[in-house]
Amino acid sequence: MDERIIALEERLAYQDKALADLDDVVQGLARQVDQLDRKLSALTEWLRNPGQEVGPPDERPPHY
């Protein structure tokens, strides 16, 4: 009986670790989606108003 409990506890520990790892992945993907959503919104706004400058104005390129 003790061996079965130990085996179940080991499986539970691995499942807890797997869930924690998956949660980290999901959180990272959610951050990426938020970033991409902000970029898409900025791009959409720029396309609606093409006269607006994007980025710093009159900045010299780094190779000068």
PDB file of N, CA, C and O in Angstrom:
ATOM      1  N   MET A   1       0.821  -1.193   0.000  1.00  0.00           N
ATOM      2  CA  MET A   1       0.000   0.000   0.000  1.00  0.00           C
ATOM      3  C   MET A   1       0.866   1.259   0.000  1.00  0.00           C
ATOM      4  O   MET A   1       0.574   2.218  -0.715  1.00  0.00           O
ATOM      5  N   ASP A   2       1.932   1.254   0.803  1.00  0.00           N
ATOM      6  CA  ASP A   2       2.811   2.413   0.858  1.00  0.00           C
ATOM      7  C   ASP A   2       3.464   2.692  -0.486  1.00  0.00           C
ATOM      8  O   ASP A   2       3.654   3.852  -0.852  1.00  0.00           O
ATOM      9  N   GLU A   3       3.809   1.644  -1.227  1.00  0.00           N
ATOM     10  CA  GLU A   3       4.431   1.828  -2.543  1.00  0.00           C
ATOM     11  C   GLU A   3       3.476   2.512  -3.505  1.00  0.00           C
ATOM     12  O   GLU A   3       3.895   3.349  -4.303  1.00  0.00           O
ATOM     13  N   ARG A   4       2.198   2.165  -3.438  1.00  0.00           N
ATOM     14  CA  ARG A   4       1.208   2.789  -4.307  1.00  0.00           C
ATOM     15  C   ARG A   4       1.045   4.270  -3.970  1.00  0.00           C
ATOM     16  O   ARG A   4       0.908   5.103  -4.867  1.00  0.00           O
ATOM     17  N   ILE A   5       1.061   4.592  -2.696  1.00  0.00           N
ATOM     18  CA  ILE A   5       0.930   5.992  -2.284  1.00  0.00           C
ATOM     19  C   ILE A   5       2.147   6.786  -2.739  1.00  0.00           C
ATOM     20  O   ILE A   5       2.024   7.909  -3.226  1.00  0.00           O
ATOM     21  N   ILE A   6       3.318   6.189  -2.576  1.00  0.00           N
ATOM     22  CA  ILE A   6       4.542   6.863  -3.008  1.00  0.00           C
ATOM     23  C   ILE A   6       4.510   7.081  -4.518  1.00  0.00           C
ATOM     24  O   ILE A   6       4.868   8.156  -4.999  1.00  0.00           O
ATOM     25  N   ALA A   7       4.082   6.062  -5.268  1.00  0.00           N
ATOM     26  CA  ALA A   7       4.003   6.191  -6.725  1.00  0.00           C
ATOM     27  C   ALA A   7       3.006   7.285  -7.119  1.00  0.00           C
ATOM     28  O   ALA A   7       3.272   8.060  -8.037  1.00  0.00           O
ATOM     29  N   LEU A   8       1.871   7.350  -6.437  1.00  0.00           N
ATOM     30  CA  LEU A   8       0.889   8.393  -6.726  1.00  0.00           C
ATOM     31  C   LEU A   8       1.432   9.782  -6.383  1.00  0.00           C
ATOM     32  O   LEU A   8       1.189  10.741  -7.115  1.00  0.00           O
ATOM     33  N   GLU A   9       2.155   9.891  -5.292  1.00  0.00           N
ATOM     34  CA  GLU A   9       2.741  11.178  -4.910  1.00  0.00           C
ATOM     35  C   GLU A   9       3.786  11.619  -5.932  1.00  0.00           C
ATOM     36  O   GLU A   9       3.887  12.802  -6.254  1.00  0.00           O
ATOM     37  N   GLU A  10       4.556  10.667  -6.435  1.00  0.00           N
ATOM     38  CA  GLU A  10       5.547  10.999  -7.463  1.00  0.00           C
ATOM     39  C   GLU A  10       4.853  11.497  -8.734  1.00  0.00           C
ATOM     40  O   GLU A  10       5.266  12.497  -9.321  1.00  0.00           O
ATOM     41  N   ARG A  11       3.816  10.804  -9.148  1.00  0.00           N
ATOM     42  CA  ARG A  11       3.073  11.223 -10.345  1.00  0.00           C
ATOM     43  C   ARG A  11       2.463  12.602 -10.152  1.00  0.00           C
ATOM     44  O   ARG A  11       2.473  13.429 -11.064  1.00  0.00           O
ATOM     45  N   LEU A  12       1.933  12.844  -8.961  1.00  0.00           N
ATOM     46  CA  LEU A  12       1.346  14.152  -8.665  1.00  0.00           C
ATOM     47  C   LEU A  12       2.412  15.247  -8.714  1.00  0.00           C
ATOM     48  O   LEU A  12       2.158  16.343  -9.213  1.00  0.00           O
ATOM     49  N   ALA A  13       3.584  14.950  -8.202  1.00  0.00           N
ATOM     50  CA  ALA A  13       4.668  15.940  -8.227  1.00  0.00           C
ATOM     51  C   ALA A  13       5.068  16.258  -9.669  1.00  0.00           C
ATOM     52  O   ALA A  13       5.291  17.423  -9.997  1.00  0.00           O
ATOM     53  N   TYR A  14       5.161  15.256 -10.526  1.00  0.00           N
ATOM     54  CA  TYR A  14       5.493  15.489 -11.943  1.00  0.00           C
ATOM     55  C   TYR A  14       4.381  16.286 -12.636  1.00  0.00           C
ATOM     56  O   TYR A  14       4.657  17.167 -13.450  1.00  0.00           O
ATOM     57  N   GLN A  15       3.139  15.972 -12.310  1.00  0.00           N
ATOM     58  CA  GLN A  15       2.030  16.703 -12.918  1.00  0.00           C
ATOM     59  C   GLN A  15       2.007  18.158 -12.450  1.00  0.00           C
ATOM     60  O   GLN A  15       1.720  19.059 -13.239  1.00  0.00           O
ATOM     61  N   ASP A  16       2.307  18.389 -11.181  1.00  0.00           N
ATOM     62  CA  ASP A  16       2.387  19.761 -10.680  1.00  0.00           C
ATOM     63  C   ASP A  16       3.481  20.536 -11.404  1.00  0.00           C
ATOM     64  O   ASP A  16       3.290  21.697 -11.766  1.00  0.00           O
ATOM     65  N   LYS A  17       4.624  19.895 -11.613  1.00  0.00           N
ATOM     66  CA  LYS A  17       5.730  20.538 -12.324  1.00  0.00           C
ATOM     67  C   LYS A  17       5.343  20.835 -13.765  1.00  0.00           C
ATOM     68  O   LYS A  17       5.631  21.914 -14.282  1.00  0.00           O
ATOM     69  N   ALA A  18       4.687  19.873 -14.413  1.00  0.00           N
ATOM     70  CA  ALA A  18       4.268  20.065 -15.802  1.00  0.00           C
ATOM     71  C   ALA A  18       3.258  21.210 -15.899  1.00  0.00           C
ATOM     72  O   ALA A  18       3.328  22.009 -16.832  1.00  0.00           O
ATOM     73  N   LEU A  19       2.333  21.301 -14.964  1.00  0.00           N
ATOM     74  CA  LEU A  19       1.352  22.384 -14.964  1.00  0.00           C
ATOM     75  C   LEU A  19       2.024  23.732 -14.752  1.00  0.00           C
ATOM     76  O   LEU A  19       1.656  24.717 -15.392  1.00  0.00           O
ATOM     77  N   ALA A  20       2.998  23.782 -13.866  1.00  0.00           N
ATOM     78  CA  ALA A  20       3.725  25.035 -13.628  1.00  0.00           C
ATOM     79  C   ALA A  20       4.485  25.455 -14.887  1.00  0.00           C
ATOM     80  O   ALA A  20       4.498  26.634 -15.242  1.00  0.00           O
ATOM     81  N   ASP A  21       5.114  24.493 -15.557  1.00  0.00           N
ATOM     82  CA  ASP A  21       5.839  24.798 -16.796  1.00  0.00           C
ATOM     83  C   ASP A  21       4.887  25.295 -17.880  1.00  0.00           C
ATOM     84  O   ASP A  21       5.188  26.263 -18.579  1.00  0.00           O
ATOM     85  N   LEU A  22       3.751  24.638 -18.017  1.00  0.00           N
ATOM     86  CA  LEU A  22       2.765  25.060 -19.011  1.00  0.00           C
ATOM     87  C   LEU A  22       2.208  26.445 -18.685  1.00  0.00           C
ATOM     88  O   LEU A  22       1.952  27.243 -19.587  1.00  0.00           O
ATOM     89  N   ASP A  23       2.023  26.725 -17.413  1.00  0.00           N
ATOM     90  CA  ASP A  23       1.541  28.045 -17.006  1.00  0.00           C
ATOM     91  C   ASP A  23       2.544  29.125 -17.397  1.00  0.00           C
ATOM     92  O   ASP A  23       2.152  30.199 -17.853  1.00  0.00           O
ATOM     93  N   ASP A  24       3.832  28.847 -17.223  1.00  0.00           N
ATOM     94  CA  ASP A  24       4.874  29.794 -17.637  1.00  0.00           C
ATOM     95  C   ASP A  24       4.807  30.049 -19.137  1.00  0.00           C
ATOM     96  O   ASP A  24       4.933  31.188 -19.586  1.00  0.00           O
ATOM     97  N   VAL A  25       4.610  28.998 -19.901  1.00  0.00           N
ATOM     98  CA  VAL A  25       4.522  29.128 -21.356  1.00  0.00           C
ATOM     99  C   VAL A  25       3.303  29.967 -21.739  1.00  0.00           C
ATOM    100  O   VAL A  25       3.391  30.853 -22.589  1.00  0.00           O
ATOM    101  N   VAL A  26       2.172  29.681 -21.107  1.00  0.00           N
ATOM    102  CA  VAL A  26       0.945  30.416 -21.423  1.00  0.00           C
ATOM    103  C   VAL A  26       1.102  31.894 -21.068  1.00  0.00           C
ATOM    104  O   VAL A  26       0.664  32.758 -21.827  1.00  0.00           O
ATOM    105  N   GLN A  27       1.712  32.191 -19.946  1.00  0.00           N
ATOM    106  CA  GLN A  27       1.928  33.585 -19.556  1.00  0.00           C
ATOM    107  C   GLN A  27       2.848  34.297 -20.545  1.00  0.00           C
ATOM    108  O   GLN A  27       2.610  35.453 -20.895  1.00  0.00           O
ATOM    109  N   GLY A  28       3.887  33.616 -20.990  1.00  0.00           N
ATOM    110  CA  GLY A  28       4.787  34.198 -21.991  1.00  0.00           C
ATOM    111  C   GLY A  28       4.063  34.472 -23.300  1.00  0.00           C
ATOM    112  O   GLY A  28       4.250  35.521 -23.916  1.00  0.00           O
ATOM    113  N   LEU A  29       3.244  33.532 -23.716  1.00  0.00           N
ATOM    114  CA  LEU A  29       2.478  33.723 -24.948  1.00  0.00           C
ATOM    115  C   LEU A  29       1.464  34.852 -24.802  1.00  0.00           C
ATOM    116  O   LEU A  29       1.228  35.598 -25.752  1.00  0.00           O
ATOM    117  N   ALA A  30       0.869  34.981 -23.633  1.00  0.00           N
ATOM    118  CA  ALA A  30      -0.086  36.069 -23.403  1.00  0.00           C
ATOM    119  C   ALA A  30       0.619  37.425 -23.502  1.00  0.00           C
ATOM    120  O   ALA A  30       0.060  38.379 -24.043  1.00  0.00           O
ATOM    121  N   ARG A  31       1.851  37.508 -22.976  1.00  0.00           N
ATOM    122  CA  ARG A  31       2.619  38.757 -23.104  1.00  0.00           C
ATOM    123  C   ARG A  31       2.919  39.058 -24.566  1.00  0.00           C
ATOM    124  O   ARG A  31       2.823  40.205 -25.002  1.00  0.00           O
ATOM    125  N   GLN A  32       3.283  38.026 -25.321  1.00  0.00           N
ATOM    126  CA  GLN A  32       3.557  38.223 -26.743  1.00  0.00           C
ATOM    127  C   GLN A  32       2.308  38.678 -27.491  1.00  0.00           C
ATOM    128  O   GLN A  32       2.383  39.563 -28.344  1.00  0.00           O
ATOM    129  N   VAL A  33       1.168  38.083 -27.178  1.00  0.00           N
ATOM    130  CA  VAL A  33      -0.082  38.465 -27.828  1.00  0.00           C
ATOM    131  C   VAL A  33      -0.401  39.922 -27.504  1.00  0.00           C
ATOM    132  O   VAL A  33      -0.818  40.672 -28.386  1.00  0.00           O
ATOM    133  N   ASP A  34      -0.213  40.328 -26.257  1.00  0.00           N
ATOM    134  CA  ASP A  34      -0.466  41.721 -25.880  1.00  0.00           C
ATOM    135  C   ASP A  34       0.444  42.667 -26.647  1.00  0.00           C
ATOM    136  O   ASP A  34      -0.002  43.708 -27.131  1.00  0.00           O
ATOM    137  N   GLN A  35       1.721  42.307 -26.760  1.00  0.00           N
ATOM    138  CA  GLN A  35       2.678  43.125 -27.521  1.00  0.00           C
ATOM    139  C   GLN A  35       2.256  43.242 -28.979  1.00  0.00           C
ATOM    140  O   GLN A  35       2.227  44.336 -29.543  1.00  0.00           O
ATOM    141  N   LEU A  36       1.935  42.121 -29.572  1.00  0.00           N
ATOM    142  CA  LEU A  36       1.533  42.123 -30.975  1.00  0.00           C
ATOM    143  C   LEU A  36       0.228  42.885 -31.188  1.00  0.00           C
ATOM    144  O   LEU A  36       0.044  43.543 -32.212  1.00  0.00           O
ATOM    145  N   ASP A  37      -0.662  42.792 -30.227  1.00  0.00           N
ATOM    146  CA  ASP A  37      -1.925  43.532 -30.324  1.00  0.00           C
ATOM    147  C   ASP A  37      -1.668  45.032 -30.305  1.00  0.00           C
ATOM    148  O   ASP A  37      -2.273  45.775 -31.078  1.00  0.00           O
ATOM    149  N   ARG A  38      -0.769  45.487 -29.424  1.00  0.00           N
ATOM    150  CA  ARG A  38      -0.430  46.913 -29.390  1.00  0.00           C
ATOM    151  C   ARG A  38       0.225  47.351 -30.694  1.00  0.00           C
ATOM    152  O   ARG A  38      -0.082  48.423 -31.216  1.00  0.00           O
ATOM    153  N   LYS A  39       1.122  46.528 -31.219  1.00  0.00           N
ATOM    154  CA  LYS A  39       1.779  46.873 -32.483  1.00  0.00           C
ATOM    155  C   LYS A  39       0.773  46.908 -33.629  1.00  0.00           C
ATOM    156  O   LYS A  39       0.834  47.792 -34.484  1.00  0.00           O
ATOM    157  N   LEU A  40      -0.142  45.959 -33.649  1.00  0.00           N
ATOM    158  CA  LEU A  40      -1.158  45.930 -34.693  1.00  0.00           C
ATOM    159  C   LEU A  40      -2.061  47.155 -34.597  1.00  0.00           C
ATOM    160  O   LEU A  40      -2.420  47.740 -35.619  1.00  0.00           O
ATOM    161  N   SER A  41      -2.423  47.540 -33.398  1.00  0.00           N
ATOM    162  CA  SER A  41      -3.249  48.729 -33.219  1.00  0.00           C
ATOM    163  C   SER A  41      -2.518  49.972 -33.712  1.00  0.00           C
ATOM    164  O   SER A  41      -3.117  50.819 -34.375  1.00  0.00           O
ATOM    165  N   ALA A  42      -1.224  50.090 -33.392  1.00  0.00           N
ATOM    166  CA  ALA A  42      -0.442  51.239 -33.850  1.00  0.00           C
ATOM    167  C   ALA A  42      -0.342  51.242 -35.372  1.00  0.00           C
ATOM    168  O   ALA A  42      -0.474  52.292 -36.001  1.00  0.00           O
ATOM    169  N   LEU A  43      -0.112  50.086 -35.958  1.00  0.00           N
ATOM    170  CA  LEU A  43      -0.010  49.993 -37.410  1.00  0.00           C
ATOM    171  C   LEU A  43      -1.341  50.322 -38.077  1.00  0.00           C
ATOM    172  O   LEU A  43      -1.375  51.016 -39.093  1.00  0.00           O
ATOM    173  N   THR A  44      -2.426  49.829 -37.511  1.00  0.00           N
ATOM    174  CA  THR A  44      -3.751  50.123 -38.051  1.00  0.00           C
ATOM    175  C   THR A  44      -4.024  51.623 -37.989  1.00  0.00           C
ATOM    176  O   THR A  44      -4.536  52.208 -38.944  1.00  0.00           O
ATOM    177  N   GLU A  45      -3.682  52.236 -36.869  1.00  0.00           N
ATOM    178  CA  GLU A  45      -3.889  53.676 -36.727  1.00  0.00           C
ATOM    179  C   GLU A  45      -3.035  54.438 -37.737  1.00  0.00           C
ATOM    180  O   GLU A  45      -3.493  55.418 -38.323  1.00  0.00           O
ATOM    181  N   TRP A  46      -1.805  53.995 -37.940  1.00  0.00           N
ATOM    182  CA  TRP A  46      -0.917  54.653 -38.904  1.00  0.00           C
ATOM    183  C   TRP A  46      -1.466  54.524 -40.325  1.00  0.00           C
ATOM    184  O   TRP A  46      -1.386  55.468 -41.111  1.00  0.00           O
ATOM    185  N   LEU A  47      -2.024  53.354 -40.655  1.00  0.00           N
ATOM    186  CA  LEU A  47      -2.583  53.158 -41.979  1.00  0.00           C
ATOM    187  C   LEU A  47      -3.828  54.024 -42.201  1.00  0.00           C
ATOM    188  O   LEU A  47      -4.098  54.449 -43.324  1.00  0.00           O
ATOM    189  N   ARG A  48      -4.571  54.277 -41.145  1.00  0.00           N
ATOM    190  CA  ARG A  48      -5.740  55.153 -41.262  1.00  0.00           C
ATOM    191  C   ARG A  48      -5.330  56.613 -41.424  1.00  0.00           C
ATOM    192  O   ARG A  48      -6.049  57.388 -42.054  1.00  0.00           O
ATOM    193  N   ASN A  49      -4.187  56.996 -40.864  1.00  0.00           N
ATOM    194  CA  ASN A  49      -3.692  58.370 -40.915  1.00  0.00           C
ATOM    195  C   ASN A  49      -2.248  58.346 -41.422  1.00  0.00           C
ATOM    196  O   ASN A  49      -1.327  58.538 -40.628  1.00  0.00           O
ATOM    197  N   PRO A  50      -2.028  58.120 -42.701  1.00  0.00           N
ATOM    198  CA  PRO A  50      -0.662  57.919 -43.206  1.00  0.00           C
ATOM    199  C   PRO A  50       0.238  59.143 -43.108  1.00  0.00           C
ATOM    200  O   PRO A  50       1.450  59.007 -43.278  1.00  0.00           O
ATOM    201  N   GLY A  51      -0.290  60.314 -42.847  1.00  0.00           N
ATOM    202  CA  GLY A  51       0.550  61.500 -42.750  1.00  0.00           C
ATOM    203  C   GLY A  51       1.313  61.594 -41.440  1.00  0.00           C
ATOM    204  O   GLY A  51       2.236  62.400 -41.326  1.00  0.00           O
ATOM    205  N   GLN A  52       0.952  60.793 -40.456  1.00  0.00           N
ATOM    206  CA  GLN A  52       1.614  60.852 -39.153  1.00  0.00           C
ATOM    207  C   GLN A  52       2.968  60.165 -39.215  1.00  0.00           C
ATOM    208  O   GLN A  52       3.130  59.126 -39.856  1.00  0.00           O
ATOM    209  N   GLU A  53       3.932  60.763 -38.537  1.00  0.00           N
ATOM    210  CA  GLU A  53       5.260  60.156 -38.451  1.00  0.00           C
ATOM    211  C   GLU A  53       5.259  59.035 -37.420  1.00  0.00           C
ATOM    212  O   GLU A  53       4.603  59.126 -36.382  1.00  0.00           O
ATOM    213  N   VAL A  54       5.991  57.997 -37.718  1.00  0.00           N
ATOM    214  CA  VAL A  54       6.181  56.907 -36.772  1.00  0.00           C
ATOM    215  C   VAL A  54       7.654  56.878 -36.426  1.00  0.00           C
ATOM    216  O   VAL A  54       8.503  56.816 -37.316  1.00  0.00           O
ATOM    217  N   GLY A  55       7.960  56.923 -35.154  1.00  0.00           N
ATOM    218  CA  GLY A  55       9.353  56.903 -34.724  1.00  0.00           C
ATOM    219  C   GLY A  55       9.861  58.305 -34.486  1.00  0.00           C
ATOM    220  O   GLY A  55       9.125  59.274 -34.670  1.00  0.00           O
ATOM    221  N   PRO A  56      11.105  58.425 -34.080  1.00  0.00           N
ATOM    222  CA  PRO A  56      11.680  59.741 -33.779  1.00  0.00           C
ATOM    223  C   PRO A  56      11.859  60.569 -35.054  1.00  0.00           C
ATOM    224  O   PRO A  56      12.350  60.052 -36.058  1.00  0.00           O
ATOM    225  N   PRO A  57      11.470  61.841 -35.028  1.00  0.00           N
ATOM    226  CA  PRO A  57      11.591  62.679 -36.227  1.00  0.00           C
ATOM    227  C   PRO A  57      13.027  63.139 -36.465  1.00  0.00           C
ATOM    228  O   PRO A  57      13.750  63.459 -35.522  1.00  0.00           O
ATOM    229  N   ASP A  58      13.424  63.169 -37.717  1.00  0.00           N
ATOM    230  CA  ASP A  58      14.710  63.714 -38.156  1.00  0.00           C
ATOM    231  C   ASP A  58      15.899  63.185 -37.357  1.00  0.00           C
ATOM    232  O   ASP A  58      16.817  63.937 -37.029  1.00  0.00           O
ATOM    233  N   GLU A  59      15.881  61.925 -37.052  1.00  0.00           N
ATOM    234  CA  GLU A  59      17.012  61.342 -36.334  1.00  0.00           C
ATOM    235  C   GLU A  59      18.011  60.812 -37.361  1.00  0.00           C
ATOM    236  O   GLU A  59      17.628  60.152 -38.327  1.00  0.00           O
ATOM    237  N   ARG A  60      19.284  61.103 -37.145  1.00  0.00           N
ATOM    238  CA  ARG A  60      20.297  60.626 -38.079  1.00  0.00           C
ATOM    239  C   ARG A  60      20.465  59.117 -37.939  1.00  0.00           C
ATOM    240  O   ARG A  60      20.428  58.595 -36.825  1.00  0.00           O
ATOM    241  N   PRO A  61      20.645  58.420 -39.031  1.00  0.00           N
ATOM    242  CA  PRO A  61      20.870  56.980 -38.955  1.00  0.00           C
ATOM    243  C   PRO A  61      22.158  56.677 -38.199  1.00  0.00           C
ATOM    244  O   PRO A  61      23.079  57.493 -38.203  1.00  0.00           O
ATOM    245  N   PRO A  62      22.235  55.523 -37.554  1.00  0.00           N
ATOM    246  CA  PRO A  62      23.408  55.207 -36.733  1.00  0.00           C
ATOM    247  C   PRO A  62      24.701  55.040 -37.525  1.00  0.00           C
ATOM    248  O   PRO A  62      25.774  55.060 -36.922  1.00  0.00           O
ATOM    249  N   HIS A  63      24.651  54.877 -38.830  1.00  0.00           N
ATOM    250  CA  HIS A  63      25.880  54.676 -39.587  1.00  0.00           C
ATOM    251  C   HIS A  63      26.559  55.981 -39.966  1.00  0.00           C
ATOM    252  O   HIS A  63      27.615  55.937 -40.597  1.00  0.00           O
ATOM    253  N   TYR A  64      26.011  57.145 -39.618  1.00  0.00           N
ATOM    254  CA  TYR A  64      26.658  58.419 -39.903  1.00  0.00           C
ATOM    255  C   TYR A  64      27.589  58.820 -38.813  1.00  0.00           C
ATOM    256  O   TYR A  64      28.219  59.874 -38.896  1.00  0.00           O
TER     257      TYR A  64
END
